[in-house]
């Protein structure tokens, strides 16, 4: 009895993992740009990779006073 993973199953797993990594990278890159333009440190976007921190980060960005706008108004 062969319990190993076949080539087709391995290919499907690699494709799904690839799409997951690509979508996570695109999300972090996009949020890095948003944080930078808002005046926050772009590294905050790495919090999007953590389950609860991503929701807290989005709420923080939505309701915090943006340093970029504060400097623009002065």
Secondary structure, 3 states (H helix, E strand, C coil): CCCCCCHHHHHHHHHHHHHHHHHHHHHHHHHHHHHHHHCCCHHHHHHHHCCCHHHHHHHHHHHCCCHHHHHHHC
